[in-house]
Amino acid sequence: MRHTSQRRESILQLLVRDGAVQVTDLVDAFGVSAVTIRSDLSALEAQGLATRSHGGATLTRTPPTEHTVRQKDAINQQQKERIGARAAQLVQPGDNIIIDSGTTTISLARHLREASGITVMTNGLNIAWELADAPGVDLILTGGLLRKESLSIQGTQAEASLQAYNFDKLFLGVDGLDLQFGVTTHHEAEASLNHKMVERAKKIIVVTDASKFGRISLHRIVQLERVHTVITDAGIGQDYREGLQKLGIELIVTD
């Protein structure tokens, strides 16, 4: 079953990248039968992710365009501010937390400037700058290579820096959240680092405005079964309210 899941994830990544796939090409790529590949494509179609066509399949949903951090900061500002304020209420004195890079998580950082007795690790250069002079916050930065588009630090050095720590909570920003495919981001190295963050934290809290629901970016961070809490705004659709609750995920909707 694990091999099936991994193969279907890889096929979906090809669909996101290329827009369409052919059965014959997938047979060669994965070394399985055409019957198996058709079953995979049917499963993706049943999830609403692909549409079967003669000899292959096409992507049902168009992946979102990646913006720079400055462009993202101007989108849904009010919603992000409320989400960040609500997320800050979940942080208690003595907590050791990770704050992922992003423009929703920078709002969380702003609301933690007056916190006391907490330790924050981050891979976000903008988040580190926001908390650099916060007297009650002990700040740890990951090492690694700076990705200028997102002001995020990533790579093998960043991943290795996480190994010595255990955290109470991870506040994770996302580029896409889909009930079937899970939580995704545009960039492979960011997804890899985010996955390492998930492994080092006891509680996974996704912070995202409602525009990200139903979107699938190329690289999956984690399936939703690993997520404990989602904080979003009132724009979330009823299907996602019900879907997250069925998965046992705590849903916090800001006013």
N, C-alpha and C positions, 0 to 999 in steps of 0.2 A: 504493500500500500504506500509505503514511503517513497519508493521509486516512482510509482504512478503519480503521486503528488508533485514530486520534484520535476518530472517530465512535463506535466501540465503547466507548472509554473514557468518552465523554460519556453514552452510553446507560447504562452501568453506574452512573455517578454519579447519573443520574436514578432508576435502580432502587434504589440505596442510600437516596436521599432520600425517594422516594415509595412504595417497596415493590412497585410494578407500573408497567408502561408499556403503551400501546396502539400498534399499528402505524400507525393513521391519524394519531395525534398526532406520531409520530416522522417520518413522511413529510413532514408540514408543517414540522416543526422543522428538518430537515436538507436538505430539498429533493431527496430521492432517491426512487427507486421503492419500492413496497411489497415487491417481490422482494428488493431490496437490504437493506431493514430486516429481513425475515424471515431472510435469510442471516446478518445480524449477530446476531440473537437466537438462531439455531441455533448460532453459534460460541460465544456466551456460555453456552449450555446445555451444549455439549460440554466446556467448561472447568469445569462444575459450579457456575457462578455464577448461573444463571437457570433457570427452568422455563417452557417454552413453554405458553401457554394460548390459548384461542380468541380470536384478534384481538390477542394481545400476549404478555406474559411477566410473571412474578413473580420477586422476588428469592429465591434459594435460601437464602442465608445472612443472618442478622440481624447488622447491624453492631454492634460493641461500644458500650456506654454510656460517654460521657466522664465521667471523675472529676476532681476537683480534685487538685492536686499533693499536698496533705496526705492525701487518701484513697488516692491511688496509692502513697504512701510506705509505707502500712501493708500493702500487698499483696505477697506473695512476697518478703518482706524478705531471707530467707536466700539465696534464689537470686540476687537482685540483688547482694547483697554478694559472693558468689563470682564472679559475672560481672564485677563492677567490679574485683575483685582480679586476675582473669586478664587483663582488658583493659589494666590498668596495666603488666603485664609486656611489652606490645608497644611501650611508649613508651621511647625511648632518649634519653640525653643529647644535646642539640642539636636534638631534634625540635621542629618547629612544628606544633601540632595545633589542631583545632577540637573542642570538646566541645559537643554539642547539649544543649539543656535537657531535663530529665526526671528520673525517680527512679532509673533504672538508671545513668544517666550521673553522678548525684551520688555514687553509690558509687565510680565510677571516680575522681572528683575527690578523694574522701577518701583513696584509695590513692596519689594523686600528691602529697600534702602534703610528703612527704620527698624528692621528686624534685629533681634539680638540672640546671640548664642547659637548661630547656625553656621554650617560649613557648606559652601557651594563649589562644586566643580563644574566647569563649562568648557565647551569647545567653541563658544561664540565670542569673537573679539569684541563685538558691540556690547554683549552682556558683561564681559569682564570689565570693560570701561565704565559701564553703568554702576557696577558694584565696587569699583576699585577703592573708593574712599568711604564706603559704608562701614561705620565703626563696629557694628555688631556682626559683621559677616567675615568669616575666614574664607578667602578665595583661593581656589586651585585651578590652574589652567592646564589643559592637556598640551602636550607638545605636538609637533607635527607641522605639516605644510598648510599654509593659509590659502583657502580658496576665496578669491577676491569677490566673486559674484555673490556669495552668500555670507562673507566675513566669517566663515567657519574654518576651524582647524581640523585636519583629517590626516589619514594615512596610518602606516604601521606604527609609527612612534606614538601617535595619539591613542591608538588601540592598546598598545603595550602599557601606556601610563594608567589605564583603568584597572589593570590586573591587581594592583596592591590595595584596592579599596573595596569597601562594601557600603552601599547607600540605602537610606530608608526609602527615598522616592526619586523617581525620574520624571521630569516634566518634558514631554516629547512633542516637538512641533512636526507637522507633516505637510506634504504636498498633495496627498490623496488619501482617502479613507473609503474602502469598499467593503461591504458586508462579507463578500465571498473571498476577495483577494487579500484583504487586510490593509495595513498601513504602509504607504509607499512614499518614495522620494525620487527626485530626478536623477541624482548622482550616485554612482555605484560606491564610491569611497565613503560618502556620507551614510549610505544605507549600512555598509559594513560596520562603521563606527557606532551608529545608532543601535545596531544589533548587539554589539558588545556592551553598550550602556544598559540595554534590557537585561542582559545576563548578570550585571553587577548590582541591580536595584531590586528591592523587595516589592515595591509597588510601582506600577507603570501608569502614569497619568498623561493622557493625550490632551493637548490644548489646541483647539482649532476652530476657526470660524466655520459657519455652516456651508460656505461655498466649496469646501473641500470634500464634502460627502458625495459619493458616487463617482469620484475621480480616481483614475488609476495611473500613476506614474510608473516609469520603467522598472524601478528597483524596489522590491519589497523589503521593509524593515522587519516586520513581525506580523503574524496572524493575530486577529482580534481576540482569540482565546487567551492570549497572554496579557491583554490589557485589563486593568482593574477599573479605571475611571476615565470618562471622556467629559471634558468641559467645553461647551460650545454656546452659541447664541440661539435666539428664538427662531431663527430661520431654518432650523433643522426640520426635515419633513417627517411626517408621521411614520412612514415606512422605516426610516432610520431610528426613530424613537423606539418603535416596537422591536426592530431587529437587534439593536444593542441590548435592550432589556432582556430579550430571549437568550442572548449569550451570557447573561448574568453580569453585564458591565454596568457599573454605577454611572448614571447619566446626570450631569449637572448642567442645567440650561439657565443662562443669565437672562435678566430682564431686557 
